[in-house]
Amino acid sequence: MQTLRIEVSNSIYEHIIFFLQSLPKNLINISHEIKPTLYQKKSIKNEIEELFSKNSNIEAFQGIKDPVEWQKSIRDEWE
């Protein structure tokens, strides 16, 4: 068996994997790794603050009078 290593663009990656998976299993062993996309990460604190500021007008839990009772009723749905 020979080893082949290729680098492909994201736009054709799925097509190549599909093609390789269609080949007979006894003739090919597919081993692939996906390199993470490099990008500038924000700190988690900044991301959380940004989300809270964007969604400050949402009042999701205003209708809950008794949080403990509400939580019990949610858990009862799982049983």
Residue frames as a rotation matrix with the C-alpha (Angstrom) as fourth column:
MET 1
0.580 0.815 0.000 0.00
0.815 -0.580 0.000 0.00
0.000 0.000 -1.000 0.00
GLN 2
-0.477 -0.676 0.561 1.14
0.668 -0.694 -0.269 3.57
0.571 0.246 0.783 -0.69
THR 3
-0.041 0.420 -0.907 0.52
0.827 -0.495 -0.267 6.65
-0.561 -0.761 -0.327 1.43
LEU 4
-0.323 0.050 0.945 -0.89
0.705 -0.653 0.276 9.77
0.631 0.756 0.176 -0.15
ARG 5
-0.207 0.250 -0.946 -1.17
0.770 -0.554 -0.315 13.09
-0.603 -0.794 -0.078 1.63
ILE 6
-0.367 0.161 0.916 -3.09
0.729 -0.562 0.391 15.94
0.578 0.811 0.088 0.02
GLU 7
-0.663 0.254 -0.704 -4.14
0.372 -0.705 -0.604 19.40
-0.650 -0.663 0.372 1.08
VAL 8
-0.450 0.612 0.651 -7.44
0.792 -0.064 0.607 20.59
0.413 0.788 -0.456 -0.33
SER 9
-0.854 0.239 0.462 -9.48
-0.316 -0.944 -0.096 23.74
0.414 -0.228 0.881 -0.02
ASN 10
-0.746 0.618 0.249 -12.58
-0.165 0.191 -0.968 23.73
-0.645 -0.763 -0.041 2.15
SER 11
-0.072 0.795 -0.602 -14.80
-0.900 -0.312 -0.305 24.06
-0.431 0.520 0.738 -0.90
ILE 12
0.168 0.127 -0.978 -13.89
-0.754 0.656 -0.044 20.61
0.636 0.744 0.206 -2.29
TYR 13
-0.699 -0.519 0.492 -13.08
-0.714 0.469 -0.520 18.74
0.039 -0.715 -0.698 0.93
GLU 14
-0.061 0.774 0.630 -16.49
-0.579 0.487 -0.654 17.07
-0.813 -0.404 0.419 1.24
HIS 15
0.718 0.326 -0.615 -16.42
-0.695 0.298 -0.654 15.98
-0.030 0.897 0.441 -2.40
ILE 16
-0.151 -0.865 -0.478 -13.04
-0.731 0.423 -0.535 14.33
0.665 0.269 -0.696 -2.04
ILE 17
-0.720 -0.048 0.692 -14.02
-0.609 0.521 -0.598 12.53
-0.332 -0.852 -0.404 1.17
PHE 18
0.363 0.921 0.144 -17.23
-0.642 0.359 -0.678 11.33
-0.676 0.154 0.721 -0.51
PHE 19
0.553 -0.230 -0.801 -15.22
-0.720 0.351 -0.598 9.98
0.419 0.907 0.028 -3.45
LEU 20
-0.529 -0.848 -0.029 -12.66
-0.694 0.453 -0.560 8.25
0.488 -0.276 -0.828 -1.22
GLN 21
-0.502 0.409 0.762 -15.38
-0.611 0.455 -0.647 6.65
-0.612 -0.791 0.022 0.88
SER 22
0.590 0.758 -0.277 -16.97
-0.723 0.343 -0.600 5.23
-0.360 0.554 0.750 -2.26
LEU 23
-0.074 -0.703 -0.708 -13.85
-0.810 0.457 -0.368 3.17
0.582 0.546 -0.603 -3.03
PRO 24
0.524 0.274 -0.806 -13.67
0.074 0.928 0.364 -0.47
0.848 -0.250 0.467 -1.85
LYS 25
0.844 -0.095 0.528 -12.88
-0.526 -0.335 0.781 -0.60
0.103 -0.937 -0.333 1.87
ASN 26
0.774 -0.573 0.270 -10.28
0.374 0.757 0.536 -3.34
-0.512 -0.313 0.800 1.46
LEU 27
0.309 -0.661 0.684 -8.27
0.889 -0.053 -0.454 -1.16
0.337 0.748 0.572 -0.95
ILE 28
-0.162 -0.314 0.936 -8.17
0.088 -0.949 -0.303 2.09
0.983 0.033 0.181 1.00
ASN 29
0.028 0.117 -0.993 -7.68
0.998 0.053 0.034 3.29
0.057 -0.992 -0.116 4.54
ILE 30
0.226 0.145 0.963 -8.84
0.328 -0.942 0.064 6.88
0.917 0.301 -0.261 5.00
SER 31
0.079 -0.254 -0.964 -7.11
0.976 -0.177 0.127 8.86
-0.203 -0.951 0.234 7.69
HIS 32
-0.039 -0.037 0.999 -7.83
0.547 -0.837 -0.010 12.56
0.836 0.546 0.053 7.63
GLU 33
-0.303 -0.075 -0.950 -7.34
0.888 -0.385 -0.252 15.48
-0.347 -0.920 0.183 9.95
ILE 34
0.504 0.513 0.695 -9.06
0.674 -0.737 0.055 18.80
0.540 0.440 -0.717 9.84
LYS 35
-0.648 -0.750 -0.131 -6.86
0.703 -0.522 -0.484 21.74
0.294 -0.406 0.865 10.68
PRO 36
0.170 0.728 -0.664 -8.65
0.854 -0.445 -0.269 24.29
-0.492 -0.521 -0.697 12.83
THR 37
0.399 0.052 0.915 -9.34
0.652 -0.718 -0.244 27.60
0.645 0.694 -0.321 11.18
LEU 38
-0.513 -0.646 -0.566 -7.12
0.858 -0.412 -0.308 30.28
-0.035 -0.643 0.765 12.58
TYR 39
0.197 0.556 0.807 -8.93
0.417 -0.793 0.444 33.37
0.887 0.249 -0.388 13.73
GLN 40
-0.748 -0.440 0.497 -8.56
-0.180 -0.586 -0.790 35.99
0.639 -0.680 0.359 16.39
LYS 41
-0.114 0.711 -0.694 -10.42
0.766 0.508 0.394 34.74
0.633 -0.486 -0.603 19.44
LYS 42
0.057 0.220 0.974 -12.12
-0.498 -0.839 0.219 37.14
0.865 -0.497 0.062 21.78
SER 43
-0.944 -0.294 0.148 -11.82
-0.261 0.397 -0.880 36.41
0.200 -0.869 -0.452 25.44
ILE 44
-0.510 0.787 -0.346 -14.76
0.716 0.612 0.337 34.49
0.477 -0.075 -0.876 26.86
LYS 45
-0.377 0.342 -0.860 -15.51
0.672 -0.538 -0.509 37.40
-0.637 -0.770 -0.027 29.17
ASN 46
-0.771 0.049 -0.635 -15.78
-0.360 -0.856 0.371 39.78
-0.525 0.515 0.677 26.21
GLU 47
-0.843 0.481 -0.241 -18.00
-0.007 0.438 0.899 37.35
0.538 0.760 -0.365 24.30
ILE 48
-0.378 0.718 -0.584 -20.35
0.919 0.368 -0.143 36.95
0.113 -0.591 -0.799 27.27
GLU 49
-0.449 0.173 -0.877 -20.54
0.321 -0.884 -0.339 40.70
-0.834 -0.434 0.341 27.83
GLU 50
-0.902 0.091 -0.422 -21.27
-0.415 -0.454 0.789 41.23
-0.120 0.887 0.447 24.14
LEU 51
-0.685 0.678 -0.266 -24.06
0.402 0.657 0.638 38.64
0.607 0.330 -0.723 24.18
PHE 52
-0.285 0.582 -0.762 -25.65
0.910 -0.086 -0.406 40.14
-0.302 -0.809 -0.505 27.28
SER 53
-0.588 0.045 -0.808 -25.54
-0.028 -0.999 -0.035 43.65
-0.809 0.002 0.588 25.85
LYS 54
-0.924 0.250 -0.289 -27.05
-0.307 -0.034 0.951 42.55
0.228 0.968 0.108 22.52
ASN 55
-0.374 0.795 -0.478 -29.86
0.338 0.597 0.727 40.67
0.863 0.111 -0.492 24.26
SER 56
-0.989 -0.091 -0.117 -30.54
0.142 -0.343 -0.928 42.94
0.044 -0.935 0.353 27.22
ASN 57
-0.537 0.843 0.009 -34.15
-0.839 -0.535 0.101 43.46
0.090 0.046 0.995 26.14
ILE 58
-0.227 0.444 -0.867 -35.06
-0.158 0.862 0.482 39.75
0.961 0.247 -0.126 26.40
GLU 59
-0.342 0.225 0.912 -37.14
-0.939 -0.118 -0.323 38.93
0.035 -0.967 0.252 29.47
ALA 60
-0.442 0.083 -0.893 -37.13
-0.394 0.877 0.276 35.14
0.806 0.474 -0.355 29.24
PHE 61
-0.592 0.118 -0.797 -37.91
0.583 0.746 -0.322 34.26
0.557 -0.655 -0.510 32.85
GLN 62
-0.848 0.273 0.454 -40.18
-0.427 -0.860 -0.278 37.12
0.315 -0.430 0.846 33.88
GLY 63
0.073 0.987 -0.144 -43.25
-0.707 0.153 0.690 34.86
0.703 0.051 0.709 33.97
ILE 64
-0.089 -0.168 -0.982 -41.77
0.407 0.894 -0.190 32.43
0.909 -0.416 -0.011 36.52
LYS 65
0.551 0.403 0.731 -43.22
-0.464 -0.580 0.670 33.18
0.694 -0.708 -0.132 39.95
ASP 66
0.682 -0.303 0.665 -41.59
-0.542 0.401 0.738 30.31
-0.491 -0.864 0.110 41.90
PRO 67
0.116 -0.715 -0.689 -38.26
-0.960 0.099 -0.264 29.19
0.257 0.692 -0.675 40.37
VAL 68
-0.738 -0.393 0.548 -38.03
-0.569 0.799 -0.195 26.03
-0.361 -0.456 -0.813 42.49
GLU 69
0.062 0.858 0.510 -41.52
-0.093 0.514 -0.853 24.88
-0.994 0.006 0.112 41.50
TRP 70
0.679 0.129 -0.723 -40.84
-0.692 -0.218 -0.688 25.72
-0.246 0.967 -0.058 37.85
GLN 71
-0.332 -0.895 -0.298 -37.64
-0.932 0.360 -0.043 23.66
0.146 0.264 -0.953 37.93
LYS 72
-0.609 0.178 0.773 -39.49
-0.276 0.866 -0.417 20.69
-0.744 -0.467 -0.478 39.45
SER 73
0.501 0.865 0.031 -42.14
-0.226 0.165 -0.960 20.85
-0.835 0.474 0.278 36.73
ILE 74
0.384 -0.464 -0.798 -39.44
-0.918 -0.095 -0.386 20.86
0.103 0.881 -0.463 34.05
ARG 75
-0.694 -0.691 0.202 -37.80
-0.716 0.692 -0.093 17.81
-0.076 -0.209 -0.975 35.63
ASP 76
-0.168 0.723 0.670 -41.17
-0.264 0.622 -0.737 16.03
-0.950 -0.300 0.087 35.82
GLU 77
0.634 0.394 -0.665 -41.35
-0.709 -0.048 -0.704 16.21
-0.309 0.918 0.249 32.02
TRP 78
-0.241 -0.842 -0.483 -38.25
-0.927 0.346 -0.141 13.99
0.286 0.414 -0.864 31.82
GLU 79
-0.736 -0.052 0.675 -39.85
-0.436 0.799 -0.414 11.12
-0.518 -0.599 -0.611 33.74
